[in-house]
Amino acid sequence: MLTGHGKLRSYFHRFGITDDPTCPCVEAGDQTTDHLIFRCKKLRKQRTEMIKKKNAGGDWPMTSEKLVKNYLKVFAQFVNFIEFTDL
């Protein structure tokens, strides 16, 4: 997901697989990795859980690189919970 080669609408749009790169959540914008981690309204509950679990340190928001480097297990749980077919 962090490389931008995941099941993201922005990725599929880049290759002509989908017509629209935007996320179907209330928040306007392309469905990118940063959008899903930091802004997507549909993932608010999962994001809140991730923030609680990583509460051992670090400010929020942090860069996605720092999130993966320091909190890989927590971030992996967040990503694995995402139902991309619903997004």
Long-range contacts (C-beta under 8 A, 24 or more apart in sequence): 1-33, 1-36, 1-79, 2-33, 2-64, 2-65, 2-68, 4-32, 4-33, 6-33, 6-84, 7-84, 8-32, 8-33, 8-36, 8-84, 9-87, 23-87, 24-87, 25-87, 31-87, 33-64, 34-64, 36-82, 36-87, 37-64, 37-67, 37-78, 40-87, 42-86, 42-87, 43-78, 43-82, 46-78, 46-81, 46-82, 47-78, 49-78, 50-74, 50-75, 50-77, 50-78, 53-77
